[in-house]
């Protein structure tokens, strides 16, 4: 697998997880501020709460994401460079 394909896979997972984390973090931060918590404590609570789904997602990577990527790669067939020859 060329390094570019690997970089695209990793970047996609990184951006996907980032987007899934930003919204709950912002919501939790605003809720903490609404309860009168200091900004530093609200930021810490929001970041701690945002880690929970990320850790859960990491637990499932080996069971779901990696086999799914491999199946997609198998279904995609040979590389276009090989097909060109």
N, C-alpha and C positions, 0 to 999 in steps of 0.2 A: 504494500500500500504506500503510495507516494506520500511524502511529508505534507504536501498541500492538502490532500484529502483528510489526513489526520487533523490538521489545523482547522479545517472547516468543521469537522465533527465536534472538536473540543470547543471551538468558538460558539457554535450553535448551542451546545449545552450550557456554556457559561452565560450567554446572553439570555437564554430562556430562564435559567434559574435566577438571574438578576432581576428580570422583569417580574417574576413571580414573588420576589422578596420585597421589592420597593413599595408596592401598594400597602401590604399589611404593616410594614414598618412605619410608613407615613401615618396610617390610621392610628396605630398604637401610640405614636409620638404625640399626635394631636389630642388623643384621649387622655394621655398622662398630663399634658399641659392643662387640659380642661379641668383636671382634678386638683390643680394648684401645685403640682410637683415642679421642682426646679428643672431647668432645661437640661442640665447635665444628667440628672437622675432619670428624666424622661427619655433622653437619648439612650442611656444604658438599658433601660427596661424595654424599649422598642427593639434595640438590636438583639437583646437576649431572646425576646419573643420571636424575632424573625429567624433565628437560628434553628428553632425547633422543626419547621417543615423542611429546611435544607438538610438537616441531619437525617430526618426520616427518608428523604429522597435518596440520600447516599446509601442508605441501607437497602434500597430497592434497585440500585443501579446494576448490581450483578445478576439480579433475578429477572429484570425486565428490559432495561435499556440496552445493555450490551448484546444479549441474544437478538433483540429487535433490530439493532444496527447490522448485526451479522446476517440476519435473514434478508434485510434490505439489500445488502451488498451481494449476496448470492443471487437474489432475484434480478438485480441490475445486470448481471452477466459480466462478461470479460471487459477489461478496460478498453476504452476507445483506441488507445495506442496499439493494442494487439489487433483490434479489428481493422485498423488501417493497413496493416501489413498484408 
